[in-house]
Amino acid sequence: MYLTKEKKAEIFAKHGKSATDTGSTEGQIALFTYRINYLTGHLKNNRKDYNTERSLVKLVGKRKSLLDYLIKTDVLRYRAIIKELGIRK
């Protein structure tokens, strides 16, 4: 499995409020970004894996909706997470 409990806790500890705070917007965006990067690499090797391609599109949509929510509520947090993760928007 590419995403272990330890890696997930590390992502939430770095970007969220704590390692167990899985509901924070920044933590969820960071987790989705990690998963999107992994699936993108997988699709480069397996071009005909359409189920993974569909999952990737759904994840990008979820991340976009969270980013839209964050820009409406707090622009400074939005700019910080975009810069930290290197997301193009």
Residue pairs with C-beta under 8 A, 6 or more apart in sequence:
2 38
3 34
3 35
3 38
7 34
8 31
9 19
9 20
10 19
11 27
11 30
11 31
11 34
12 18
12 19
12 20
12 21
12 22
12 24
12 27
12 30
12 31
13 19
14 30
15 24
15 26
15 27
15 29
15 30
15 81
15 84
15 85
16 22
16 24
16 26
16 27
16 30
17 24
17 27
21 27
22 28
25 66
25 69
25 70
25 77
26 70
26 77
26 81
28 66
29 63
29 66
29 67
29 70
29 81
29 85
30 81
30 85
32 59
32 62
32 63
32 66
33 63
33 85
33 87
35 59
36 56
36 59
36 60
36 63
39 52
39 55
39 56
39 59
40 56
42 49
42 52
43 49
43 52
43 53
43 56
46 52
67 78
67 81
67 82
67 87
67 89
70 77
70 78
70 81
71 78
81 87
82 89
